[in-house]
Amino acid sequence: MKMKLTVALVILATTPALALASPSCTKEPKAKWMPEKAMKEKIDALGYKVKTFEITGSCYEIYGKDKDGNRAEVYFNPVSGEIVQKGD
């Protein structure tokens, strides 16, 4: 009984940490990723004003403002340039 309780507590303790992990955007090698300059141009064309641009895991990630001036945290597939996940 103690073992089941311990396992349950460990699962509960680690679940929030897993929810905060960045998404998986691609499994392609970096050699196939869109160059950062091209990705930044695509992001600008989508109307985002980028404050921070970085590589997070297998994604390009930005922090900045969307076209309406709202705070934006966006993860992009670095191969296709498609939006994978949005936050604020």
PDB file of N, CA, C and O in Angstrom:
ATOM      1  N   MET A   1       0.819  -1.197   0.000  1.00  0.00           N
ATOM      2  CA  MET A   1       0.000   0.000   0.000  1.00  0.00           C
ATOM      3  C   MET A   1       0.863   1.262   0.000  1.00  0.00           C
ATOM      4  O   MET A   1       0.567   2.218  -0.716  1.00  0.00           O
ATOM      5  N   LYS A   2       1.926   1.264   0.800  1.00  0.00           N
ATOM      6  CA  LYS A   2       2.816   2.426   0.834  1.00  0.00           C
ATOM      7  C   LYS A   2       3.459   2.668  -0.520  1.00  0.00           C
ATOM      8  O   LYS A   2       3.646   3.813  -0.933  1.00  0.00           O
ATOM      9  N   MET A   3       3.797   1.583  -1.211  1.00  0.00           N
ATOM     10  CA  MET A   3       4.447   1.709  -2.516  1.00  0.00           C
ATOM     11  C   MET A   3       3.499   2.370  -3.521  1.00  0.00           C
ATOM     12  O   MET A   3       3.932   3.236  -4.280  1.00  0.00           O
ATOM     13  N   LYS A   4       2.231   1.990  -3.545  1.00  0.00           N
ATOM     14  CA  LYS A   4       1.263   2.592  -4.463  1.00  0.00           C
ATOM     15  C   LYS A   4       1.078   4.076  -4.155  1.00  0.00           C
ATOM     16  O   LYS A   4       0.973   4.895  -5.068  1.00  0.00           O
ATOM     17  N   LEU A   5       1.038   4.416  -2.880  1.00  0.00           N
ATOM     18  CA  LEU A   5       0.887   5.810  -2.488  1.00  0.00           C
ATOM     19  C   LEU A   5       2.113   6.619  -2.910  1.00  0.00           C
ATOM     20  O   LEU A   5       1.985   7.743  -3.395  1.00  0.00           O
ATOM     21  N   THR A   6       3.283   6.049  -2.725  1.00  0.00           N
ATOM     22  CA  THR A   6       4.518   6.725  -3.117  1.00  0.00           C
ATOM     23  C   THR A   6       4.551   6.965  -4.622  1.00  0.00           C
ATOM     24  O   THR A   6       4.897   8.057  -5.073  1.00  0.00           O
ATOM     25  N   VAL A   7       4.194   5.952  -5.393  1.00  0.00           N
ATOM     26  CA  VAL A   7       4.179   6.081  -6.854  1.00  0.00           C
ATOM     27  C   VAL A   7       3.172   7.144  -7.274  1.00  0.00           C
ATOM     28  O   VAL A   7       3.462   7.953  -8.155  1.00  0.00           O
ATOM     29  N   ALA A   8       1.992   7.155  -6.656  1.00  0.00           N
ATOM     30  CA  ALA A   8       0.973   8.150  -6.988  1.00  0.00           C
ATOM     31  C   ALA A   8       1.460   9.565  -6.679  1.00  0.00           C
ATOM     32  O   ALA A   8       1.228  10.487  -7.461  1.00  0.00           O
ATOM     33  N   LEU A   9       2.128   9.734  -5.550  1.00  0.00           N
ATOM     34  CA  LEU A   9       2.649  11.052  -5.191  1.00  0.00           C
ATOM     35  C   LEU A   9       3.733  11.523  -6.152  1.00  0.00           C
ATOM     36  O   LEU A   9       3.796  12.702  -6.499  1.00  0.00           O
ATOM     37  N   VAL A  10       4.573  10.608  -6.574  1.00  0.00           N
ATOM     38  CA  VAL A  10       5.627  10.963  -7.534  1.00  0.00           C
ATOM     39  C   VAL A  10       5.009  11.401  -8.859  1.00  0.00           C
ATOM     40  O   VAL A  10       5.452  12.381  -9.458  1.00  0.00           O
ATOM     41  N   ILE A  11       3.997  10.686  -9.313  1.00  0.00           N
ATOM     42  CA  ILE A  11       3.327  11.047 -10.566  1.00  0.00           C
ATOM     43  C   ILE A  11       2.677  12.417 -10.445  1.00  0.00           C
ATOM     44  O   ILE A  11       2.804  13.244 -11.348  1.00  0.00           O
ATOM     45  N   LEU A  12       1.997  12.660  -9.359  1.00  0.00           N
ATOM     46  CA  LEU A  12       1.357  13.963  -9.151  1.00  0.00           C
ATOM     47  C   LEU A  12       2.374  15.088  -9.061  1.00  0.00           C
ATOM     48  O   LEU A  12       2.136  16.187  -9.563  1.00  0.00           O
ATOM     49  N   ALA A  13       3.484  14.823  -8.435  1.00  0.00           N
ATOM     50  CA  ALA A  13       4.513  15.851  -8.272  1.00  0.00           C
ATOM     51  C   ALA A  13       5.168  16.217  -9.598  1.00  0.00           C
ATOM     52  O   ALA A  13       5.561  17.367  -9.789  1.00  0.00           O
ATOM     53  N   THR A  14       5.292  15.272 -10.508  1.00  0.00           N
ATOM     54  CA  THR A  14       5.974  15.544 -11.777  1.00  0.00           C
ATOM     55  C   THR A  14       5.034  16.009 -12.876  1.00  0.00           C
ATOM     56  O   THR A  14       5.503  16.562 -13.871  1.00  0.00           O
ATOM     57  N   THR A  15       3.749  15.814 -12.742  1.00  0.00           N
ATOM     58  CA  THR A  15       2.803  16.176 -13.790  1.00  0.00           C
ATOM     59  C   THR A  15       2.834  17.661 -14.136  1.00  0.00           C
ATOM     60  O   THR A  15       2.871  17.976 -15.325  1.00  0.00           O
ATOM     61  N   PRO A  16       2.822  18.598 -13.184  1.00  0.00           N
ATOM     62  CA  PRO A  16       2.879  20.014 -13.571  1.00  0.00           C
ATOM     63  C   PRO A  16       4.144  20.360 -14.341  1.00  0.00           C
ATOM     64  O   PRO A  16       4.100  21.189 -15.249  1.00  0.00           O
ATOM     65  N   ALA A  17       5.251  19.754 -14.005  1.00  0.00           N
ATOM     66  CA  ALA A  17       6.503  20.030 -14.708  1.00  0.00           C
ATOM     67  C   ALA A  17       6.408  19.574 -16.155  1.00  0.00           C
ATOM     68  O   ALA A  17       6.936  20.240 -17.046  1.00  0.00           O
ATOM     69  N   LEU A  18       5.754  18.468 -16.400  1.00  0.00           N
ATOM     70  CA  LEU A  18       5.603  17.975 -17.762  1.00  0.00           C
ATOM     71  C   LEU A  18       4.699  18.896 -18.581  1.00  0.00           C
ATOM     72  O   LEU A  18       4.912  19.062 -19.782  1.00  0.00           O
ATOM     73  N   ALA A  19       3.708  19.486 -17.949  1.00  0.00           N
ATOM     74  CA  ALA A  19       2.784  20.362 -18.663  1.00  0.00           C
ATOM     75  C   ALA A  19       3.467  21.639 -19.129  1.00  0.00           C
ATOM     76  O   ALA A  19       3.019  22.244 -20.102  1.00  0.00           O
ATOM     77  N   LEU A  20       4.533  22.066 -18.471  1.00  0.00           N
ATOM     78  CA  LEU A  20       5.215  23.299 -18.823  1.00  0.00           C
ATOM     79  C   LEU A  20       6.301  23.107 -19.881  1.00  0.00           C
ATOM     80  O   LEU A  20       6.895  24.084 -20.337  1.00  0.00           O
ATOM     81  N   ALA A  21       6.562  21.882 -20.269  1.00  0.00           N
ATOM     82  CA  ALA A  21       7.611  21.619 -21.250  1.00  0.00           C
ATOM     83  C   ALA A  21       7.217  22.188 -22.608  1.00  0.00           C
ATOM     84  O   ALA A  21       6.032  22.254 -22.937  1.00  0.00           O
ATOM     85  N   SER A  22       8.203  22.597 -23.391  1.00  0.00           N
ATOM     86  CA  SER A  22       7.921  23.131 -24.713  1.00  0.00           C
ATOM     87  C   SER A  22       7.420  22.019 -25.630  1.00  0.00           C
ATOM     88  O   SER A  22       7.738  20.849 -25.415  1.00  0.00           O
ATOM     89  N   PRO A  23       6.642  22.372 -26.647  1.00  0.00           N
ATOM     90  CA  PRO A  23       6.118  21.362 -27.552  1.00  0.00           C
ATOM     91  C   PRO A  23       7.217  20.777 -28.432  1.00  0.00           C
ATOM     92  O   PRO A  23       8.303  21.344 -28.555  1.00  0.00           O
ATOM     93  N   SER A  24       6.923  19.664 -29.025  1.00  0.00           N
ATOM     94  CA  SER A  24       7.824  19.073 -30.014  1.00  0.00           C
ATOM     95  C   SER A  24       7.369  19.585 -31.373  1.00  0.00           C
ATOM     96  O   SER A  24       6.260  19.283 -31.814  1.00  0.00           O
ATOM     97  N   CYS A  25       8.216  20.354 -32.035  1.00  0.00           N
ATOM     98  CA  CYS A  25       7.826  20.987 -33.291  1.00  0.00           C
ATOM     99  C   CYS A  25       8.238  20.204 -34.524  1.00  0.00           C
ATOM    100  O   CYS A  25       7.548  20.249 -35.543  1.00  0.00           O
ATOM    101  N   THR A  26       9.349  19.488 -34.448  1.00  0.00           N
ATOM    102  CA  THR A  26       9.821  18.706 -35.594  1.00  0.00           C
ATOM    103  C   THR A  26      10.788  17.629 -35.125  1.00  0.00           C
ATOM    104  O   THR A  26      11.380  17.715 -34.050  1.00  0.00           O
ATOM    105  N   LYS A  27      10.924  16.627 -35.956  1.00  0.00           N
ATOM    106  CA  LYS A  27      11.935  15.592 -35.707  1.00  0.00           C
ATOM    107  C   LYS A  27      13.041  15.673 -36.759  1.00  0.00           C
ATOM    108  O   LYS A  27      13.963  14.857 -36.774  1.00  0.00           O
ATOM    109  N   GLU A  28      12.931  16.659 -37.626  1.00  0.00           N
ATOM    110  CA  GLU A  28      13.927  16.845 -38.690  1.00  0.00           C
ATOM    111  C   GLU A  28      15.236  17.372 -38.098  1.00  0.00           C
ATOM    112  O   GLU A  28      15.218  18.103 -37.108  1.00  0.00           O
ATOM    113  N   PRO A  29      16.373  17.002 -38.702  1.00  0.00           N
ATOM    114  CA  PRO A  29      17.661  17.527 -38.224  1.00  0.00           C
ATOM    115  C   PRO A  29      17.764  19.022 -38.517  1.00  0.00           C
ATOM    116  O   PRO A  29      17.095  19.538 -39.413  1.00  0.00           O
ATOM    117  N   LYS A  30      18.604  19.703 -37.758  1.00  0.00           N
ATOM    118  CA  LYS A  30      18.751  21.156 -37.916  1.00  0.00           C
ATOM    119  C   LYS A  30      19.193  21.548 -39.317  1.00  0.00           C
ATOM    120  O   LYS A  30      18.941  22.674 -39.748  1.00  0.00           O
ATOM    121  N   ALA A  31      19.841  20.651 -40.028  1.00  0.00           N
ATOM    122  CA  ALA A  31      20.270  20.944 -41.398  1.00  0.00           C
ATOM    123  C   ALA A  31      19.067  21.222 -42.315  1.00  0.00           C
ATOM    124  O   ALA A  31      19.218  21.881 -43.343  1.00  0.00           O
ATOM    125  N   LYS A  32      17.888  20.729 -41.954  1.00  0.00           N
ATOM    126  CA  LYS A  32      16.690  20.939 -42.766  1.00  0.00           C
ATOM    127  C   LYS A  32      15.838  22.109 -42.279  1.00  0.00           C
ATOM    128  O   LYS A  32      14.813  22.424 -42.883  1.00  0.00           O
ATOM    129  N   TRP A  33      16.260  22.753 -41.190  1.00  0.00           N
ATOM    130  CA  TRP A  33      15.501  23.881 -40.654  1.00  0.00           C
ATOM    131  C   TRP A  33      15.624  25.101 -41.555  1.00  0.00           C
ATOM    132  O   TRP A  33      16.643  25.299 -42.217  1.00  0.00           O
ATOM    133  N   MET A  34      14.586  25.907 -41.573  1.00  0.00           N
ATOM    134  CA  MET A  34      14.596  27.179 -42.277  1.00  0.00           C
ATOM    135  C   MET A  34      15.643  28.079 -41.604  1.00  0.00           C
ATOM    136  O   MET A  34      15.717  28.106 -40.375  1.00  0.00           O
ATOM    137  N   PRO A  35      16.444  28.806 -42.368  1.00  0.00           N
ATOM    138  CA  PRO A  35      17.410  29.722 -41.737  1.00  0.00           C
ATOM    139  C   PRO A  35      16.688  30.718 -40.828  1.00  0.00           C
ATOM    140  O   PRO A  35      15.557  31.114 -41.109  1.00  0.00           O
ATOM    141  N   GLU A  36      17.338  31.114 -39.752  1.00  0.00           N
ATOM    142  CA  GLU A  36      16.721  32.035 -38.792  1.00  0.00           C
ATOM    143  C   GLU A  36      16.254  33.321 -39.461  1.00  0.00           C
ATOM    144  O   GLU A  36      15.178  33.827 -39.146  1.00  0.00           O
ATOM    145  N   LYS A  37      17.052  33.849 -40.376  1.00  0.00           N
ATOM    146  CA  LYS A  37      16.685  35.091 -41.061  1.00  0.00           C
ATOM    147  C   LYS A  37      15.370  34.925 -41.814  1.00  0.00           C
ATOM    148  O   LYS A  37      14.504  35.797 -41.749  1.00  0.00           O
ATOM    149  N   ALA A  38      15.216  33.808 -42.529  1.00  0.00           N
ATOM    150  CA  ALA A  38      13.986  33.553 -43.282  1.00  0.00           C
ATOM    151  C   ALA A  38      12.802  33.370 -42.336  1.00  0.00           C
ATOM    152  O   ALA A  38      11.695  33.824 -42.628  1.00  0.00           O
ATOM    153  N   MET A  39      13.031  32.710 -41.210  1.00  0.00           N
ATOM    154  CA  MET A  39      11.959  32.507 -40.238  1.00  0.00           C
ATOM    155  C   MET A  39      11.528  33.837 -39.638  1.00  0.00           C
ATOM    156  O   MET A  39      10.333  34.085 -39.474  1.00  0.00           O
ATOM    157  N   LYS A  40      12.486  34.692 -39.310  1.00  0.00           N
ATOM    158  CA  LYS A  40      12.166  36.001 -38.749  1.00  0.00           C
ATOM    159  C   LYS A  40      11.352  36.833 -39.748  1.00  0.00           C
ATOM    160  O   LYS A  40      10.432  37.549 -39.352  1.00  0.00           O
ATOM    161  N   GLU A  41      11.685  36.743 -41.031  1.00  0.00           N
ATOM    162  CA  GLU A  41      10.929  37.461 -42.059  1.00  0.00           C
ATOM    163  C   GLU A  41       9.496  36.942 -42.141  1.00  0.00           C
ATOM    164  O   GLU A  41       8.555  37.721 -42.297  1.00  0.00           O
ATOM    165  N   LYS A  42       9.335  35.626 -42.034  1.00  0.00           N
ATOM    166  CA  LYS A  42       8.000  35.015 -42.064  1.00  0.00           C
ATOM    167  C   LYS A  42       7.185  35.465 -40.850  1.00  0.00           C
ATOM    168  O   LYS A  42       6.000  35.777 -40.973  1.00  0.00           O
ATOM    169  N   ILE A  43       7.820  35.494 -39.688  1.00  0.00           N
ATOM    170  CA  ILE A  43       7.147  35.926 -38.464  1.00  0.00           C
ATOM    171  C   ILE A  43       6.709  37.383 -38.583  1.00  0.00           C
ATOM    172  O   ILE A  43       5.598  37.735 -38.186  1.00  0.00           O
ATOM    173  N   ASP A  44       7.579  38.224 -39.127  1.00  0.00           N
ATOM    174  CA  ASP A  44       7.221  39.640 -39.345  1.00  0.00           C
ATOM    175  C   ASP A  44       6.022  39.747 -40.286  1.00  0.00           C
ATOM    176  O   ASP A  44       5.130  40.566 -40.064  1.00  0.00           O
ATOM    177  N   ALA A  45       5.998  38.925 -41.332  1.00  0.00           N
ATOM    178  CA  ALA A  45       4.896  38.942 -42.295  1.00  0.00           C
ATOM    179  C   ALA A  45       3.575  38.511 -41.656  1.00  0.00           C
ATOM    180  O   ALA A  45       2.503  38.898 -42.119  1.00  0.00           O
ATOM    181  N   LEU A  46       3.656  37.716 -40.598  1.00  0.00           N
ATOM    182  CA  LEU A  46       2.453  37.301 -39.876  1.00  0.00           C
ATOM    183  C   LEU A  46       1.949  38.391 -38.921  1.00  0.00           C
ATOM    184  O   LEU A  46       0.884  38.254 -38.317  1.00  0.00           O
ATOM    185  N   GLY A  47       2.719  39.461 -38.793  1.00  0.00           N
ATOM    186  CA  GLY A  47       2.289  40.595 -37.987  1.00  0.00           C
ATOM    187  C   GLY A  47       2.826  40.631 -36.566  1.00  0.00           C
ATOM    188  O   GLY A  47       2.399  41.462 -35.764  1.00  0.00           O
ATOM    189  N   TYR A  48       3.753  39.742 -36.243  1.00  0.00           N
ATOM    190  CA  TYR A  48       4.329  39.734 -34.894  1.00  0.00           C
ATOM    191  C   TYR A  48       5.470  40.737 -34.799  1.00  0.00           C
ATOM    192  O   TYR A  48       6.242  40.907 -35.743  1.00  0.00           O
ATOM    193  N   LYS A  49       5.566  41.389 -33.668  1.00  0.00           N
ATOM    194  CA  LYS A  49       6.703  42.249 -33.344  1.00  0.00           C
ATOM    195  C   LYS A  49       7.532  41.473 -32.326  1.00  0.00           C
ATOM    196  O   LYS A  49       7.112  41.295 -31.182  1.00  0.00           O
ATOM    197  N   VAL A  50       8.697  41.018 -32.739  1.00  0.00           N
ATOM    198  CA  VAL A  50       9.515  40.111 -31.937  1.00  0.00           C
ATOM    199  C   VAL A  50      10.412  40.876 -30.974  1.00  0.00           C
ATOM    200  O   VAL A  50      11.173  41.760 -31.368  1.00  0.00           O
ATOM    201  N   LYS A  51      10.302  40.517 -29.717  1.00  0.00           N
ATOM    202  CA  LYS A  51      11.204  41.051 -28.698  1.00  0.00           C
ATOM    203  C   LYS A  51      12.357  40.071 -28.494  1.00  0.00           C
ATOM    204  O   LYS A  51      13.516  40.475 -28.400  1.00  0.00           O
ATOM    205  N   THR A  52      12.027  38.770 -28.426  1.00  0.00           N
ATOM    206  CA  THR A  52      13.025  37.721 -28.233  1.00  0.00           C
ATOM    207  C   THR A  52      12.751  36.589 -29.214  1.00  0.00           C
ATOM    208  O   THR A  52      11.614  36.136 -29.347  1.00  0.00           O
ATOM    209  N   PHE A  53      13.791  36.138 -29.896  1.00  0.00           N
ATOM    210  CA  PHE A  53      13.721  35.004 -30.814  1.00  0.00           C
ATOM    211  C   PHE A  53      14.744  33.989 -30.333  1.00  0.00           C
ATOM    212  O   PHE A  53      15.909  34.332 -30.132  1.00  0.00           O
ATOM    213  N   GLU A  54      14.320  32.734 -30.144  1.00  0.00           N
ATOM    214  CA  GLU A  54      15.257  31.723 -29.659  1.00  0.00           C
ATOM    215  C   GLU A  54      14.867  30.338 -30.152  1.00  0.00           C
ATOM    216  O   GLU A  54      13.759  30.113 -30.640  1.00  0.00           O
ATOM    217  N   ILE A  55      15.803  29.430 -30.008  1.00  0.00           N
ATOM    218  CA  ILE A  55      15.547  28.018 -30.283  1.00  0.00           C
ATOM    219  C   ILE A  55      15.250  27.363 -28.947  1.00  0.00           C
ATOM    220  O   ILE A  55      16.048  27.442 -28.013  1.00  0.00           O
ATOM    221  N   THR A  56      14.092  26.713 -28.862  1.00  0.00           N
ATOM    222  CA  THR A  56      13.686  26.009 -27.658  1.00  0.00           C
ATOM    223  C   THR A  56      13.366  24.578 -28.054  1.00  0.00           C
ATOM    224  O   THR A  56      12.372  24.320 -28.732  1.00  0.00           O
ATOM    225  N   GLY A  57      14.211  23.653 -27.627  1.00  0.00           N
ATOM    226  CA  GLY A  57      13.999  22.252 -28.009  1.00  0.00           C
ATOM    227  C   GLY A  57      14.078  22.109 -29.517  1.00  0.00           C
ATOM    228  O   GLY A  57      15.107  22.400 -30.128  1.00  0.00           O
ATOM    229  N   SER A  58      12.980  21.658 -30.114  1.00  0.00           N
ATOM    230  CA  SER A  58      12.932  21.474 -31.563  1.00  0.00           C
ATOM    231  C   SER A  58      12.079  22.552 -32.233  1.00  0.00           C
ATOM    232  O   SER A  58      11.496  22.324 -33.293  1.00  0.00           O
ATOM    233  N   CYS A  59      12.014  23.717 -31.611  1.00  0.00           N
ATOM    234  CA  CYS A  59      11.161  24.807 -32.104  1.00  0.00           C
ATOM    235  C   CYS A  59      11.933  26.110 -32.214  1.00  0.00           C
ATOM    236  O   CYS A  59      12.948  26.318 -31.551  1.00  0.00           O
ATOM    237  N   TYR A  60      11.411  26.991 -33.085  1.00  0.00           N
ATOM    238  CA  TYR A  60      11.753  28.394 -33.005  1.00  0.00           C
ATOM    239  C   TYR A  60      10.674  28.993 -32.106  1.00  0.00           C
ATOM    240  O   TYR A  60       9.489  28.698 -32.269  1.00  0.00           O
ATOM    241  N   GLU A  61      11.084  29.829 -31.163  1.00  0.00           N
ATOM    242  CA  GLU A  61      10.139  30.421 -30.229  1.00  0.00           C
ATOM    243  C   GLU A  61      10.341  31.925 -30.192  1.00  0.00           C
ATOM    244  O   GLU A  61      11.469  32.415 -30.227  1.00  0.00           O
ATOM    245  N   ILE A  62       9.227  32.653 -30.120  1.00  0.00           N
ATOM    246  CA  ILE A  62       9.308  34.107 -29.988  1.00  0.00           C
ATOM    247  C   ILE A  62       8.515  34.578 -28.774  1.00  0.00           C
ATOM    248  O   ILE A  62       7.546  33.952 -28.345  1.00  0.00           O
ATOM    249  N   TYR A  63       8.969  35.702 -28.245  1.00  0.00           N
ATOM    250  CA  TYR A  63       8.221  36.480 -27.263  1.00  0.00           C
ATOM    251  C   TYR A  63       8.106  37.863 -27.863  1.00  0.00           C
ATOM    252  O   TYR A  63       9.080  38.411 -28.380  1.00  0.00           O
ATOM    253  N   GLY A  64       6.917  38.423 -27.793  1.00  0.00           N
ATOM    254  CA  GLY A  64       6.720  39.754 -28.342  1.00  0.00           C
ATOM    255  C   GLY A  64       5.262  40.136 -28.326  1.00  0.00           C
ATOM    256  O   GLY A  64       4.545  39.855 -27.365  1.00  0.00           O
ATOM    257  N   LYS A  65       4.819  40.784 -29.399  1.00  0.00           N
ATOM    258  CA  LYS A  65       3.435  41.250 -29.526  1.00  0.00           C
ATOM    259  C   LYS A  65       2.843  40.717 -30.824  1.00  0.00           C
ATOM    260  O   LYS A  65       3.541  40.573 -31.827  1.00  0.00           O
ATOM    261  N   ASP A  66       1.526  40.422 -30.788  1.00  0.00           N
ATOM    262  CA  ASP A  66       0.845  40.013 -32.010  1.00  0.00           C
ATOM    263  C   ASP A  66       0.390  41.263 -32.767  1.00  0.00           C
ATOM    264  O   ASP A  66       0.671  42.385 -32.347  1.00  0.00           O
ATOM    265  N   LYS A  67      -0.307  41.064 -33.875  1.00  0.00           N
ATOM    266  CA  LYS A  67      -0.701  42.203 -34.708  1.00  0.00           C
ATOM    267  C   LYS A  67      -1.677  43.150 -34.016  1.00  0.00           C
ATOM    268  O   LYS A  67      -1.836  44.296 -34.436  1.00  0.00           O
ATOM    269  N   ASP A  68      -2.344  42.664 -32.935  1.00  0.00           N
ATOM    270  CA  ASP A  68      -3.261  43.505 -32.171  1.00  0.00           C
ATOM    271  C   ASP A  68      -2.589  44.173 -30.975  1.00  0.00           C
ATOM    272  O   ASP A  68      -3.238  44.893 -30.216  1.00  0.00           O
ATOM    273  N   GLY A  69      -1.282  43.933 -30.807  1.00  0.00           N
ATOM    274  CA  GLY A  69      -0.549  44.526 -29.699  1.00  0.00           C
ATOM    275  C   GLY A  69      -0.597  43.735 -28.405  1.00  0.00           C
ATOM    276  O   GLY A  69      -0.121  44.199 -27.369  1.00  0.00           O
ATOM    277  N   ASN A  70      -1.176  42.533 -28.462  1.00  0.00           N
ATOM    278  CA  ASN A  70      -1.235  41.672 -27.277  1.00  0.00           C
ATOM    279  C   ASN A  70       0.065  40.896 -27.112  1.00  0.00           C
ATOM    280  O   ASN A  70       0.733  40.560 -28.090  1.00  0.00           O
ATOM    281  N   ARG A  71       0.417  40.613 -25.845  1.00  0.00           N
ATOM    282  CA  ARG A  71       1.621  39.806 -25.592  1.00  0.00           C
ATOM    283  C   ARG A  71       1.482  38.453 -26.275  1.00  0.00           C
ATOM    284  O   ARG A  71       0.397  37.873 -26.326  1.00  0.00           O
ATOM    285  N   ALA A  72       2.595  37.966 -26.795  1.00  0.00           N
ATOM    286  CA  ALA A  72       2.564  36.696 -27.513  1.00  0.00           C
ATOM    287  C   ALA A  72       3.804  35.864 -27.196  1.00  0.00           C
ATOM    288  O   ALA A  72       4.924  36.372 -27.140  1.00  0.00           O
ATOM    289  N   GLU A  73       3.569  34.592 -26.994  1.00  0.00           N
ATOM    290  CA  GLU A  73       4.624  33.583 -26.916  1.00  0.00           C
ATOM    291  C   GLU A  73       4.205  32.528 -27.922  1.00  0.00           C
ATOM    292  O   GLU A  73       3.163  31.893 -27.760  1.00  0.00           O
ATOM    293  N   VAL A  74       5.009  32.333 -28.964  1.00  0.00           N
ATOM    294  CA  VAL A  74       4.607  31.455 -30.055  1.00  0.00           C
ATOM    295  C   VAL A  74       5.744  30.509 -30.402  1.00  0.00           C
ATOM    296  O   VAL A  74       6.901  30.912 -30.513  1.00  0.00           O
ATOM    297  N   TYR A  75       5.383  29.223 -30.574  1.00  0.00           N
ATOM    298  CA  TYR A  75       6.324  28.201 -31.005  1.00  0.00           C
ATOM    299  C   TYR A  75       6.046  27.883 -32.468  1.00  0.00           C
ATOM    300  O   TYR A  75       4.899  27.680 -32.866  1.00  0.00           O
ATOM    301  N   PHE A  76       7.110  27.845 -33.259  1.00  0.00           N
ATOM    302  CA  PHE A  76       6.993  27.590 -34.698  1.00  0.00           C
ATOM    303  C   PHE A  76       7.750  26.321 -35.082  1.00  0.00           C
ATOM    304  O   PHE A  76       8.799  26.008 -34.519  1.00  0.00           O
ATOM    305  N   ASN A  77       7.192  25.602 -36.053  1.00  0.00           N
ATOM    306  CA  ASN A  77       7.912  24.488 -36.659  1.00  0.00           C
ATOM    307  C   ASN A  77       9.049  25.105 -37.465  1.00  0.00           C
ATOM    308  O   ASN A  77       8.790  25.908 -38.361  1.00  0.00           O
ATOM    309  N   PRO A  78      10.302  24.755 -37.176  1.00  0.00           N
ATOM    310  CA  PRO A  78      11.427  25.398 -37.854  1.00  0.00           C
ATOM    311  C   PRO A  78      11.649  24.935 -39.293  1.00  0.00           C
ATOM    312  O   PRO A  78      12.458  25.521 -40.013  1.00  0.00           O
ATOM    313  N   VAL A  79      10.945  23.899 -39.712  1.00  0.00           N
ATOM    314  CA  VAL A  79      11.072  23.425 -41.090  1.00  0.00           C
ATOM    315  C   VAL A  79      10.037  24.110 -41.981  1.00  0.00           C
ATOM    316  O   VAL A  79      10.373  24.644 -43.038  1.00  0.00           O
ATOM    317  N   SER A  80       8.775  24.091 -41.543  1.00  0.00           N
ATOM    318  CA  SER A  80       7.687  24.655 -42.355  1.00  0.00           C
ATOM    319  C   SER A  80       7.364  26.103 -42.004  1.00  0.00           C
ATOM    320  O   SER A  80       6.810  26.831 -42.827  1.00  0.00           O
ATOM    321  N   GLY A  81       7.709  26.526 -40.783  1.00  0.00           N
ATOM    322  CA  GLY A  81       7.372  27.866 -40.342  1.00  0.00           C
ATOM    323  C   GLY A  81       5.964  27.980 -39.780  1.00  0.00           C
ATOM    324  O   GLY A  81       5.530  29.074 -39.419  1.00  0.00           O
ATOM    325  N   GLU A  82       5.245  26.866 -39.700  1.00  0.00           N
ATOM    326  CA  GLU A  82       3.877  26.879 -39.184  1.00  0.00           C
ATOM    327  C   GLU A  82       3.867  27.059 -37.669  1.00  0.00           C
ATOM    328  O   GLU A  82       4.789  26.636 -36.972  1.00  0.00           O
ATOM    329  N   ILE A  83       2.794  27.702 -37.170  1.00  0.00           N
ATOM    330  CA  ILE A  83       2.616  27.857 -35.740  1.00  0.00           C
ATOM    331  C   ILE A  83       2.231  26.511 -35.144  1.00  0.00           C
ATOM    332  O   ILE A  83       1.320  25.841 -35.632  1.00  0.00           O
ATOM    333  N   VAL A  84       2.934  26.122 -34.084  1.00  0.00           N
ATOM    334  CA  VAL A  84       2.668  24.862 -33.404  1.00  0.00           C
ATOM    335  C   VAL A  84       1.861  25.104 -32.139  1.00  0.00           C
ATOM    336  O   VAL A  84       0.957  24.334 -31.815  1.00  0.00           O
ATOM    337  N   GLN A  85       2.190  26.177 -31.421  1.00  0.00           N
ATOM    338  CA  GLN A  85       1.507  26.470 -30.165  1.00  0.00           C
ATOM    339  C   GLN A  85       1.623  27.948 -29.852  1.00  0.00           C
ATOM    340  O   GLN A  85       2.658  28.568 -30.097  1.00  0.00           O
ATOM    341  N   LYS A  86       0.536  28.514 -29.301  1.00  0.00           N
ATOM    342  CA  LYS A  86       0.537  29.908 -28.864  1.00  0.00           C
ATOM    343  C   LYS A  86       0.301  29.965 -27.364  1.00  0.00           C
ATOM    344  O   LYS A  86      -0.429  29.147 -26.803  1.00  0.00           O
ATOM    345  N   GLY A  87       0.922  30.931 -26.735  1.00  0.00           N
ATOM    346  CA  GLY A  87       0.682  31.219 -25.336  1.00  0.00           C
ATOM    347  C   GLY A  87       0.563  32.714 -25.195  1.00  0.00           C
ATOM    348  O   GLY A  87       0.335  33.417 -26.179  1.00  0.00           O
ATOM    349  N   ASP A  88       0.718  33.222 -23.957  1.00  0.00           N
ATOM    350  CA  ASP A  88       0.706  34.681 -23.807  1.00  0.00           C
ATOM    351  C   ASP A  88       1.909  35.151 -23.039  1.00  0.00           C
ATOM    352  O   ASP A  88       2.068  36.351 -22.815  1.00  0.00           O
TER     353      ASP A  88
END
